[in-house]
Amino acid sequence: MILVRYVRDFFYFIQIAFIGWFKVLIHFLSYLYSLWSKNSLTAKVFLSVLFFQLVFSTRPWFEYKIGFNEVTEVLSVSSKVNLIFIFLSLANFILFLLDLSFSRVMIVILQLVIGILFLFGFQSPTSLHVDFINPADFKFNLNFYIFAVFSALALMLSIRGFRNGEVT
């Protein structure tokens, strides 16, 4: 009897939680739509660039090959400091959405930190990104270069917006 009541309550609360999160999602999407409709083309491009920077920061950046007798496996791995890039990209995206008084300054600073870390990791990937002893064992994949392009674009747009005094 008690087990049946627990199971019934469990499904009832799951339904309430699902409806609640669905309403939160609808409110968030309506906020994004209102933000999208009221901003200029530059701000829309900047928002898109920050979103793609966030997406490509979560992807694996390196691939390496392992040979097992006659079979060769190609594996993709993320950076050791992948969480730092994800956190910084997410912070930029959220700061843009919040539109606080210090958002533009913080976005420029965080983009500079991403750029410095990225360039250091590009120059010395074994010290920052991977633990391979032989640098010939791995190579950068396309996600790494796409992240670099979106990071450079985000840095240029953030500096442009800061210098012009545009409200993000």
GROMACS elastic network, one bead per residue, 0.5 to 0.9 nm:
[ bonds ]
;  ai    aj funct       b0    kb
    1     4     6  0.52564   500
    1     5     6  0.64558   500
    1     6     6  0.88043   500
    2     5     6  0.51046   500
    2     6     6  0.62133   500
    2     7     6  0.86645   500
    3     6     6  0.50565   500
    3     7     6  0.61745   500
    3     8     6  0.85487   500
    4     7     6  0.51449   500
    4     8     6  0.60880   500
    4     9     6  0.85556   500
    5     8     6  0.50327   500
    5     9     6  0.60431   500
    5    10     6  0.84037   500
    6     9     6  0.51192   500
    6    10     6  0.59543   500
    6    11     6  0.87022   500
    7    11     6  0.63638   500
    7    12     6  0.86067   500
    8    11     6  0.53881   500
    8    12     6  0.62377   500
    8    13     6  0.87417   500
    9    13     6  0.60622   500
    9    14     6  0.84587   500
   10    13     6  0.52533   500
   10    14     6  0.61373   500
   10    15     6  0.86440   500
   11    14     6  0.50008   500
   11    15     6  0.61976   500
   11    16     6  0.87104   500
   12    15     6  0.51853   500
   12    16     6  0.64085   500
   12    17     6  0.87683   500
   13    17     6  0.60544   500
   13    18     6  0.84532   500
   14    17     6  0.50725   500
   14    18     6  0.60524   500
   14    19     6  0.85809   500
   15    18     6  0.51234   500
   15    19     6  0.62027   500
   15    20     6  0.85661   500
   16    19     6  0.51960   500
   16    20     6  0.61020   500
   16    21     6  0.86717   500
   17    20     6  0.50186   500
   17    21     6  0.61316   500
   17    22     6  0.84164   500
   18    21     6  0.52848   500
   18    22     6  0.60172   500
   18    23     6  0.86351   500
   19    22     6  0.50149   500
   19    23     6  0.62362   500
   19    24     6  0.87064   500
   20    23     6  0.51903   500
   20    24     6  0.63332   500
   20    25     6  0.87024   500
   21    25     6  0.61138   500
   21    26     6  0.85844   500
   22    25     6  0.50337   500
   22    26     6  0.62140   500
   22    27     6  0.86862   500
   23    26     6  0.50214   500
   23    27     6  0.61789   500
   23    28     6  0.85410   500
   24    27     6  0.51497   500
   24    28     6  0.61181   500
   24    29     6  0.86015   500
   25    28     6  0.50480   500
   25    29     6  0.60824   500
   25    30     6  0.85260   500
   26    29     6  0.51489   500
   26    30     6  0.61090   500
   26    31     6  0.85350   500
   27    30     6  0.51049   500
   27    31     6  0.61167   500
   27    32     6  0.86436   500
   28    31     6  0.50057   500
   28    32     6  0.62217   500
   28    33     6  0.86123   500
   29    33     6  0.61118   500
   29    34     6  0.86150   500
   30    34     6  0.61456   500
   30    35     6  0.84883   500
   31    34     6  0.51525   500
   31    35     6  0.60740   500
   31    36     6  0.84280   500
   32    36     6  0.59134   500
   32    37     6  0.85281   500
   32    97     6  0.81360   500
   33    37     6  0.60595   500
   33    38     6  0.86206   500
   34    37     6  0.51421   500
   34    38     6  0.61743   500
   34    39     6  0.86290   500
   35    38     6  0.54601   500
   35    39     6  0.62134   500
   35    44     6  0.89483   500
   35    97     6  0.79051   500
   36    39     6  0.56651   500
   36    40     6  0.83180   500
   36    43     6  0.84174   500
   36    44     6  0.64860   500
   36    47     6  0.87499   500
   37    40     6  0.82067   500
   37    44     6  0.89034   500
   39    42     6  0.79904   500
   39    43     6  0.58345   500
   39    44     6  0.65127   500
   39   168     6  0.78450   500
   40    43     6  0.52580   500
   40    44     6  0.63042   500
   40    45     6  0.87323   500
   40   168     6  0.89523   500
   41    45     6  0.61670   500
   41    46     6  0.85249   500
   42    45     6  0.51158   500
   42    46     6  0.60903   500
   42    47     6  0.85711   500
   42   157     6  0.82123   500
   42   161     6  0.88355   500
   42   168     6  0.89792   500
   43    47     6  0.60349   500
   43    48     6  0.85228   500
   43   157     6  0.88958   500
   43   161     6  0.88180   500
   43   166     6  0.88924   500
   43   167     6  0.85249   500
   43   168     6  0.60421   500
   44    47     6  0.50841   500
   44    48     6  0.61895   500
   44    49     6  0.85755   500
   45    48     6  0.50781   500
   45    49     6  0.60927   500
   45    50     6  0.86024   500
   45   157     6  0.88314   500
   46    49     6  0.50229   500
   46    50     6  0.61260   500
   46    51     6  0.85205   500
   46    96     6  0.89097   500
   46   153     6  0.82877   500
   46   154     6  0.65770   500
   46   157     6  0.64832   500
   46   158     6  0.78767   500
   46   168     6  0.86071   500
   47    50     6  0.51576   500
   47    51     6  0.61412   500
   47    52     6  0.87070   500
   47    93     6  0.73213   500
   47    96     6  0.73445   500
   47    97     6  0.83910   500
   47   154     6  0.89300   500
   47   168     6  0.89276   500
   48    51     6  0.50235   500
   48    52     6  0.62148   500
   48    53     6  0.84885   500
   49    52     6  0.52069   500
   49    53     6  0.60311   500
   49    54     6  0.85797   500
   49   150     6  0.58949   500
   49   151     6  0.79823   500
   49   153     6  0.70415   500
   49   154     6  0.60792   500
   50    54     6  0.61927   500
   50    55     6  0.86573   500
   50    89     6  0.70879   500
   50    90     6  0.84066   500
   50    92     6  0.70577   500
   50    93     6  0.57518   500
   50    96     6  0.86341   500
   50   150     6  0.74236   500
   50   151     6  0.79578   500
   50   153     6  0.89028   500
   50   154     6  0.63392   500
   51    54     6  0.51059   500
   51    55     6  0.62616   500
   51    56     6  0.87538   500
   51    89     6  0.82470   500
   51    90     6  0.84409   500
   51    93     6  0.66354   500
   52    56     6  0.60581   500
   52    57     6  0.83601   500
   52   146     6  0.89791   500
   52   147     6  0.79271   500
   52   150     6  0.68321   500
   53    56     6  0.53171   500
   53    57     6  0.60557   500
   53    58     6  0.89033   500
   53    86     6  0.88713   500
   53    89     6  0.64816   500
   53    90     6  0.88610   500
   53   146     6  0.83283   500
   53   147     6  0.57868   500
   53   148     6  0.84226   500
   53   149     6  0.86148   500
   53   150     6  0.53647   500
   53   151     6  0.61499   500
   53   154     6  0.79918   500
   54    57     6  0.51709   500
   54    58     6  0.67836   500
   54    85     6  0.83199   500
   54    86     6  0.63453   500
   54    87     6  0.87098   500
   54    88     6  0.85854   500
   54    89     6  0.50469   500
   54    90     6  0.60634   500
   54    92     6  0.87872   500
   54    93     6  0.76359   500
   54   147     6  0.85045   500
   55    58     6  0.56013   500
   55    59     6  0.70292   500
   55    86     6  0.84958   500
   55    89     6  0.87550   500
   55   147     6  0.85707   500
   56    59     6  0.51747   500
   56    60     6  0.82529   500
   56    61     6  0.87509   500
   56    86     6  0.88047   500
   56   143     6  0.61845   500
   56   144     6  0.77166   500
   56   146     6  0.71136   500
   56   147     6  0.54017   500
   56   150     6  0.85827   500
   57    60     6  0.80149   500
   57    61     6  0.84848   500
   57    82     6  0.71105   500
   57    83     6  0.85205   500
   57    85     6  0.60084   500
   57    86     6  0.54011   500
   57    89     6  0.72965   500
   57   143     6  0.82461   500
   57   144     6  0.82924   500
   57   147     6  0.64510   500
   58    61     6  0.89032   500
   58    78     6  0.80819   500
   58    82     6  0.72395   500
   58    83     6  0.81759   500
   58    85     6  0.81865   500
   58    86     6  0.61955   500
   59    77     6  0.85885   500
   59    78     6  0.68863   500
   59    82     6  0.89041   500
   59   143     6  0.65740   500
   59   144     6  0.83787   500
   60    63     6  0.79817   500
   60    76     6  0.58458   500
   60    79     6  0.71597   500
   60    82     6  0.86584   500
   60   141     6  0.80760   500
   60   143     6  0.68780   500
   60   144     6  0.77988   500
   61    76     6  0.70752   500
   61    77     6  0.63625   500
   61    78     6  0.53986   500
   61    79     6  0.67043   500
   61   139     6  0.85766   500
   61   140     6  0.59013   500
   61   141     6  0.55221   500
   61   142     6  0.73413   500
   61   143     6  0.55055   500
   61   145     6  0.84293   500
   61   147     6  0.89321   500
   62    75     6  0.82459   500
   62    76     6  0.55211   500
   62    77     6  0.53054   500
   62    78     6  0.63096   500
   62    79     6  0.75038   500
   62   129     6  0.88785   500
   62   130     6  0.84328   500
   62   138     6  0.65011   500
   62   139     6  0.56441   500
   62   141     6  0.53865   500
   62   142     6  0.87234   500
   62   143     6  0.83908   500
   62   144     6  0.75128   500
   63    74     6  0.65872   500
   63    75     6  0.53391   500
   63    77     6  0.60374   500
   63    78     6  0.87257   500
   63   137     6  0.86564   500
   63   138     6  0.55517   500
   63   139     6  0.56378   500
   63   140     6  0.65066   500
   63   141     6  0.63205   500
   64    73     6  0.82076   500
   64    74     6  0.56595   500
   64    75     6  0.55035   500
   64    76     6  0.66310   500
   64    77     6  0.81377   500
   64   136     6  0.89015   500
   64   137     6  0.58974   500
   64   139     6  0.64713   500
   64   140     6  0.89698   500
   65    72     6  0.65060   500
   65    73     6  0.55067   500
   65    75     6  0.63299   500
   65   137     6  0.70558   500
   65   138     6  0.72574   500
   66    71     6  0.83508   500
   66    72     6  0.55908   500
   66    73     6  0.51195   500
   66    74     6  0.64791   500
   66    75     6  0.78056   500
   66   137     6  0.87781   500
   67    70     6  0.70154   500
   67    71     6  0.58336   500
   67    73     6  0.62953   500
   67    74     6  0.88523   500
   68    71     6  0.50797   500
   68    72     6  0.60175   500
   68    73     6  0.77862   500
   69    72     6  0.79011   500
   76   141     6  0.83093   500
   77   130     6  0.87011   500
   78    81     6  0.82928   500
   78    82     6  0.63270   500
   78   129     6  0.78578   500
   78   130     6  0.82162   500
   79    83     6  0.83789   500
   79   125     6  0.89771   500
   79   128     6  0.77496   500
   79   130     6  0.60418   500
   80    83     6  0.79152   500
   80   128     6  0.68660   500
   80   130     6  0.60543   500
   80   131     6  0.82917   500
   81    84     6  0.54650   500
   81    85     6  0.69378   500
   81    86     6  0.89737   500
   81   128     6  0.70115   500
   81   129     6  0.62891   500
   81   130     6  0.89693   500
   82    85     6  0.52997   500
   82    86     6  0.62330   500
   82    87     6  0.86109   500
   82   129     6  0.80043   500
   83    87     6  0.59224   500
   83    88     6  0.84680   500
   84    87     6  0.51049   500
   84    88     6  0.61013   500
   84    89     6  0.84901   500
   84   114     6  0.87682   500
   85    88     6  0.52005   500
   85    89     6  0.60233   500
   85    90     6  0.84153   500
   85   114     6  0.67772   500
   85   117     6  0.86632   500
   85   118     6  0.88007   500
   86    89     6  0.51885   500
   86    90     6  0.59702   500
   86    91     6  0.84420   500
   87    90     6  0.50898   500
   87    91     6  0.59813   500
   87    92     6  0.86046   500
   88    91     6  0.50304   500
   88    92     6  0.62497   500
   88    93     6  0.86881   500
   88   110     6  0.63666   500
   88   111     6  0.78862   500
   88   113     6  0.83585   500
   88   114     6  0.70903   500
   89    92     6  0.51553   500
   89    93     6  0.62782   500
   89    94     6  0.86921   500
   89   110     6  0.81392   500
   89   111     6  0.81736   500
   89   114     6  0.81799   500
   89   151     6  0.89380   500
   90    93     6  0.50476   500
   90    94     6  0.61077   500
   90    95     6  0.84559   500
   91    94     6  0.51583   500
   91    95     6  0.59634   500
   91    96     6  0.85075   500
   91   107     6  0.81380   500
   91   110     6  0.81181   500
   92    95     6  0.51099   500
   92    96     6  0.61673   500
   92    97     6  0.86899   500
   92   103     6  0.84090   500
   92   106     6  0.78095   500
   92   107     6  0.54250   500
   92   108     6  0.87994   500
   92   110     6  0.69774   500
   92   111     6  0.77835   500
   93    96     6  0.52274   500
   93    97     6  0.63866   500
   93    98     6  0.88011   500
   93   107     6  0.86006   500
   94    97     6  0.50167   500
   94    98     6  0.60940   500
   94    99     6  0.86622   500
   95    98     6  0.51415   500
   95    99     6  0.62385   500
   95   100     6  0.71573   500
   95   102     6  0.87391   500
   95   103     6  0.54490   500
   95   104     6  0.80937   500
   95   106     6  0.77928   500
   95   107     6  0.70437   500
   96    99     6  0.54828   500
   96   100     6  0.81153   500
   96   103     6  0.65083   500
   96   104     6  0.77880   500
   96   107     6  0.77054   500
   96   168     6  0.62882   500
   97   100     6  0.86714   500
   97   168     6  0.82352   500
   98   103     6  0.77726   500
   99   102     6  0.81185   500
   99   103     6  0.59671   500
   99   104     6  0.82382   500
   99   167     6  0.77102   500
   99   168     6  0.62684   500
  100   103     6  0.50950   500
  100   104     6  0.81739   500
  101   104     6  0.75792   500
  101   105     6  0.86994   500
  102   105     6  0.55118   500
  102   106     6  0.62163   500
  102   107     6  0.86378   500
  103   106     6  0.51788   500
  103   107     6  0.59905   500
  103   108     6  0.86055   500
  103   168     6  0.80017   500
  104   107     6  0.51847   500
  104   108     6  0.62972   500
  104   109     6  0.86921   500
  104   158     6  0.69642   500
  104   159     6  0.85313   500
  104   161     6  0.74220   500
  104   162     6  0.59678   500
  104   165     6  0.86805   500
  104   166     6  0.86592   500
  104   167     6  0.78825   500
  104   168     6  0.71549   500
  105   108     6  0.52691   500
  105   109     6  0.62544   500
  105   110     6  0.86565   500
  105   158     6  0.85666   500
  105   159     6  0.89330   500
  105   162     6  0.70065   500
  106   109     6  0.50215   500
  106   110     6  0.59780   500
  106   111     6  0.83778   500
  107   110     6  0.51387   500
  107   111     6  0.59499   500
  107   112     6  0.84796   500
  107   155     6  0.84088   500
  107   158     6  0.66457   500
  107   159     6  0.88956   500
  108   111     6  0.51245   500
  108   112     6  0.61573   500
  108   113     6  0.86996   500
  108   154     6  0.88045   500
  108   155     6  0.66361   500
  108   156     6  0.89896   500
  108   158     6  0.55770   500
  108   159     6  0.62050   500
  108   162     6  0.76796   500
  109   112     6  0.51100   500
  109   113     6  0.63147   500
  109   114     6  0.87218   500
  110   114     6  0.61926   500
  110   115     6  0.85474   500
  111   115     6  0.60742   500
  111   116     6  0.86046   500
  111   151     6  0.72153   500
  111   152     6  0.84721   500
  111   154     6  0.71849   500
  111   155     6  0.54953   500
  111   158     6  0.79557   500
  112   116     6  0.61008   500
  112   117     6  0.85347   500
  112   155     6  0.70240   500
  113   116     6  0.51664   500
  113   117     6  0.61055   500
  113   118     6  0.83455   500
  114   117     6  0.52370   500
  114   118     6  0.58740   500
  114   119     6  0.85151   500
  114   151     6  0.75613   500
  115   118     6  0.50061   500
  115   119     6  0.60458   500
  115   120     6  0.84623   500
  115   148     6  0.84181   500
  115   151     6  0.71158   500
  115   152     6  0.75301   500
  115   155     6  0.80130   500
  116   119     6  0.52529   500
  116   120     6  0.60929   500
  116   121     6  0.84753   500
  117   120     6  0.51221   500
  117   121     6  0.59996   500
  117   122     6  0.84854   500
  117   128     6  0.85496   500
  118   121     6  0.50379   500
  118   122     6  0.60439   500
  118   123     6  0.86286   500
  118   148     6  0.77329   500
  119   123     6  0.61692   500
  119   124     6  0.85191   500
  120   123     6  0.52098   500
  120   124     6  0.60721   500
  120   125     6  0.77002   500
  120   127     6  0.89878   500
  120   128     6  0.77187   500
  121   124     6  0.51007   500
  121   126     6  0.78812   500
  121   127     6  0.73815   500
  121   128     6  0.54264   500
  121   129     6  0.63661   500
  122   125     6  0.55562   500
  122   128     6  0.87960   500
  122   129     6  0.88228   500
  124   127     6  0.57017   500
  124   128     6  0.67737   500
  124   129     6  0.82634   500
  125   128     6  0.53514   500
  125   129     6  0.50879   500
  125   130     6  0.62832   500
  125   131     6  0.87049   500
  125   135     6  0.83057   500
  126   129     6  0.57912   500
  126   131     6  0.57280   500
  126   132     6  0.63775   500
  126   133     6  0.73498   500
  126   134     6  0.86602   500
  126   135     6  0.72446   500
  127   130     6  0.69412   500
  127   131     6  0.74596   500
  128   131     6  0.84172   500
  130   133     6  0.88412   500
  130   138     6  0.89099   500
  132   135     6  0.65723   500
  132   136     6  0.88474   500
  132   137     6  0.69340   500
  132   138     6  0.76624   500
  133   136     6  0.88161   500
  133   137     6  0.80536   500
  134   137     6  0.56247   500
  134   138     6  0.81244   500
  135   138     6  0.61689   500
  135   139     6  0.79381   500
  136   139     6  0.72872   500
  140   143     6  0.80189   500
  140   144     6  0.61517   500
  140   145     6  0.77748   500
  141   144     6  0.57208   500
  141   145     6  0.71805   500
  142   145     6  0.53361   500
  142   146     6  0.62066   500
  142   147     6  0.86015   500
  143   146     6  0.50539   500
  143   147     6  0.60126   500
  143   148     6  0.85040   500
  144   147     6  0.52188   500
  144   148     6  0.62873   500
  144   149     6  0.88660   500
  145   149     6  0.62915   500
  145   150     6  0.87400   500
  146   149     6  0.50965   500
  146   150     6  0.62867   500
  146   151     6  0.84859   500
  147   150     6  0.52038   500
  147   151     6  0.59375   500
  147   152     6  0.84922   500
  148   151     6  0.50878   500
  148   152     6  0.60929   500
  148   153     6  0.85471   500
  149   152     6  0.52019   500
  149   153     6  0.61634   500
  149   154     6  0.85555   500
  150   154     6  0.59643   500
  150   155     6  0.84685   500
  151   154     6  0.50257   500
  151   155     6  0.60738   500
  151   156     6  0.85910   500
  152   155     6  0.50616   500
  152   156     6  0.61747   500
  152   157     6  0.85695   500
  153   156     6  0.51395   500
  153   157     6  0.60605   500
  153   158     6  0.84202   500
  154   157     6  0.51278   500
  154   158     6  0.59067   500
  154   159     6  0.84866   500
  155   158     6  0.51447   500
  155   159     6  0.61299   500
  155   160     6  0.84689   500
  156   159     6  0.52461   500
  156   160     6  0.60426   500
  156   161     6  0.85416   500
  157   161     6  0.59849   500
  157   162     6  0.84256   500
  158   161     6  0.50669   500
  158   162     6  0.60237   500
  158   163     6  0.85321   500
  159   163     6  0.60255   500
  159   164     6  0.84733   500
  160   163     6  0.52194   500
  160   164     6  0.60661   500
  160   165     6  0.83528   500
  160   166     6  0.84213   500
  161   164     6  0.52059   500
  161   165     6  0.58185   500
  161   166     6  0.50643   500
  161   167     6  0.74708   500
  161   168     6  0.74855   500
  162   165     6  0.51193   500
  162   166     6  0.65573   500
  162   167     6  0.85309   500
  163   166     6  0.78933   500
